[in-house]
């Protein structure tokens, strides 16, 4: 079971605990955590996280290939196949990222903004 996160924080369950999820929902929570955590920020787990926060520093022509590489690095420990990574400018130097996944024959996706 994984803790559900929204806007960078755990969601309270109203009983003094946090909302938990399982199955594909738990996988999506782990994937989103791995994509949003900055790679190298956890001293005991240096391979946890992604380098997607560096994406805006890449030349526009190289952003998609860099995003695909960063996503693959972040999700290498998960049981998913990355089917596509889509980038959309979000204004003010921000980028919307959609990651399309296959998990045991089920199509899943996560979106985030960097």
C-alpha positions as CSV (number, residue, x, y, z in Angstrom):
1,X,0.0,0.0,0.0
2,X,1.2,3.4,-0.9
3,X,0.4,6.8,0.6
4,X,-1.6,9.1,-1.7
5,X,0.0,12.4,-2.4
6,X,-1.6,15.6,-3.8
7,X,0.2,18.9,-4.4
8,X,3.3,17.5,-2.8
9,X,1.7,16.4,0.5
10,X,0.0,13.4,1.9
11,X,-3.8,13.4,1.9
12,X,-5.3,13.0,5.4
13,X,-7.9,10.3,5.9
14,X,-9.9,12.3,8.5
15,X,-9.0,9.8,11.2
16,X,-5.5,11.0,12.0
17,X,-3.8,8.9,9.3
18,X,-3.3,9.3,5.6
19,X,-5.1,7.9,2.6
20,X,-3.5,4.7,1.2
21,X,-4.0,3.0,-2.1
22,X,-3.1,-0.3,-3.7
23,X,-2.7,-2.0,-7.1
24,X,-2.4,0.2,-10.1
25,X,-3.2,3.3,-8.0
26,X,-0.3,2.5,-5.7
27,X,1.9,2.0,-8.8
28,X,0.9,5.4,-10.1
29,X,1.7,7.1,-6.8
30,X,5.2,5.5,-6.8
31,X,5.7,6.6,-10.4
32,X,4.6,10.1,-9.7
33,X,6.8,10.2,-6.6
34,X,9.8,9.0,-8.6
35,X,9.2,11.5,-11.3
36,X,8.8,14.5,-9.0
37,X,11.5,13.8,-6.5
38,X,14.8,15.3,-7.5
39,X,17.4,12.6,-8.2
40,X,20.3,12.7,-5.8
41,X,18.4,14.5,-3.0
42,X,18.1,11.4,-0.8
43,X,21.6,10.6,0.5
44,X,20.8,7.0,1.3
45,X,19.0,6.5,-2.0
46,X,21.0,8.5,-4.6
47,X,19.3,6.8,-7.6
48,X,15.8,7.7,-6.4
49,X,14.0,10.5,-8.3
50,X,14.4,12.1,-11.7
51,X,16.3,14.9,-13.4
52,X,13.1,16.3,-15.0
53,X,13.6,19.5,-13.0
54,X,16.6,20.2,-15.3
55,X,14.4,20.0,-18.4
56,X,14.0,23.7,-18.9
57,X,17.8,24.1,-19.1
58,X,17.9,21.8,-22.2
59,X,17.8,23.4,-25.7
60,X,14.2,23.2,-27.0
61,X,15.2,20.8,-29.8
62,X,16.7,18.3,-27.2
63,X,14.0,18.5,-24.5
64,X,11.9,15.5,-25.7
65,X,14.9,13.1,-25.9
66,X,16.2,14.4,-22.5
67,X,12.7,13.9,-21.0
68,X,12.5,10.4,-22.3
69,X,15.9,9.6,-20.8
70,X,15.1,11.2,-17.4
71,X,11.8,9.3,-17.2
72,X,13.5,6.0,-18.1
73,X,16.1,6.6,-15.4
74,X,13.5,7.4,-12.8
75,X,11.3,4.4,-13.5
76,X,13.9,1.7,-14.1
77,X,13.0,0.0,-10.8
78,X,9.3,-0.1,-11.6
79,X,7.4,-2.9,-13.4
80,X,6.2,-0.6,-16.2
81,X,6.9,-0.1,-19.8
82,X,7.1,3.5,-20.9
83,X,5.1,3.8,-24.1
84,X,5.5,7.6,-24.7
85,X,6.5,10.9,-23.1
86,X,4.7,14.0,-24.3
87,X,5.8,17.6,-23.6
88,X,3.6,20.7,-23.8
89,X,4.7,24.3,-23.1
90,X,2.8,25.5,-20.0
91,X,4.0,29.2,-20.1
92,X,6.3,31.1,-17.9
93,X,9.1,28.6,-18.6
94,X,7.1,25.7,-17.3
95,X,6.6,22.4,-19.2
96,X,3.7,19.9,-18.8
97,X,4.8,16.3,-19.1
98,X,2.6,13.4,-19.7
99,X,4.1,9.9,-19.3
100,X,2.2,7.0,-20.9
101,X,2.8,3.6,-19.4
102,X,1.9,0.0,-19.8
103,X,1.5,-2.0,-16.6
104,X,0.7,-5.7,-17.2
105,X,-1.4,-4.9,-20.3
106,X,-3.2,-1.9,-18.8
107,X,-2.6,1.6,-20.1
108,X,-1.8,4.1,-17.4
109,X,-0.6,7.7,-17.5
110,X,0.7,10.4,-15.1
111,X,1.0,14.1,-15.7
112,X,3.1,16.7,-14.0
113,X,4.5,20.2,-14.6
114,X,8.1,21.2,-14.2
